[in-house]
Structure formats: structure tokens, C-alpha cells
Amino acid sequence: MSIQQLHTSDELHQYVGQPGKKLLFKHSTTCPISAKAHEEFQAYVQSSDTPAAIVHVIEDRPVSNQIAEEFGIKHESPQIFLLDGSDVSWNTSHWKITRSAIKEAVDK
């Protein structure tokens, strides 16, 4: 399964609007914690068929800010969301983003 990179609010809305479970990962390309979380995220996605998307928080800040506003969840980076339809069913950040934590959330 490949990871879709979201650059615009239109792409974000199209992605969030899809039915079913999907992952959304906010990644800071300058942060070592985010680099580790990104590895865990990629490892999970490669071993699953759960749709996944990524937003680079520095390069695409308006989209990143929009996620915080629309979901009503304070921005952190790295940060991951599990969406079921357009609702956030789980989210976490920083060192808590592990392959096993993502798997556990998706499998619930």
C-alpha cells in the first residue's frame, strides 16, 4: 500500500471523505522524533492494506493547520490519526507512534 502525500485542502477533503478506516500522519521533516515515528508508520503501512496519507507540516502548513482546526485536536508533530469515515477514532503523537500502537488501534 502506498502513502498518499496531501498538499492541499482539496486533497485533504477528498481523502477524509473516503469511507472506512484510514490513517493520516503529520510529519515534520526536521524533527528526529518525527523521523522515528515516520519509520514506524511506514513499517505498519507496508504490512497492511489500510489506506494511509501524510502531511509534511512545514512544507504544507495550511493543510496541517486545517487538520487541527477541523478535527478540533491540538496540533502536534509528529501526530497520527485513525479516521473511520470522516471521524477521528484514535490519535496519538511523538514516541507513542509505533507500529504496534497503530496496529492495535486499526484492529479494534
N, C-alpha and C positions, 0 to 999 in steps of 0.2 A: 504494500500500500504506500503510495507516495504522499508527501506532505505538501499541501497547497499553501503557498505564501499569499497573504492578504495585504494588498497595498492601498485599497480604497474603501470607503464606507459602503459603496455598492457591492463590492466583493464580500465584505463582512456580512451584509444583509442577505445576500444570496446563500452564503454558507450557513448562517444561523437559521435561515428559513427552511433548510432541508429537514425532512422528517427523520426521526430516530436518534440514536446516540452518536455523538461525535466529540472530538477533543479540540480544544483551542488553547494554544500555548503562546504566552507573551515572553519574548526573548530579548535580552539585552546583549548585543554583540560585544560589549566592552567589559562584561562582568564575569569573573571566574566562577562564581556560584551558578550563574545562568548557563555557562558553558557546560558545567557538570549536569545540570538539570536537562539541558538540551540533549546530551548524550543518552540520558535515561529515557527521555521522551522518544527519541529516535529508535532506541532499542525496543521499546514497547511497540511502537507503530510497525516496525519491521516484522514483528512476530504476531501481528493481529490484523484483523480486517476492519477495525474501527476507523472511520474517516477522521482525518486529522488536518489541522491548519495551524499556521504560525504567523505571528505578527512581530516584526522587529520594532521594538518600542522607540528606539532613537530615530531610525530611518523613516518610520511611518507613525510618528507621534499622534497625529489626528485620529487615526484608526484606534490606536492604543487608548487614547483618552475617551473615545466613543464607547469602547468596551466597558470601561469603568462607569461611565455615566448610564449607559443603557441597562447594564446588569445591576447597577447600584452596589457594586463591590469595589472597595478602595483599591486603587492601582498599586500593585507590587510587581517587582521584576526580579527574577523570573516568577511567573504565575501560570497556573494551568486551570482550565475549566472543563468539566464534563457537562455537555449540554444534552438534554433529552428534548427533542424538538427545539424550541427556542428558549427553554427554561434551563437555568443552571441547576444541576442536581448535586454537584460537588465542585469544590475548588480548593486549591492549596498553593503554597508558594515556597520559594527558597529550597532549603535542604530536604523539605518534606516531599519534593517532587522526585519520586523514584519509580522505577519500572514496576515494582511490586505494588506500590500505592495506587498507581494508575490502573493496574490490572484489577485490583480489589474493588476500586470504585466502578469500573466498567462492568465487572461481573455481578454486581449487586442486583 
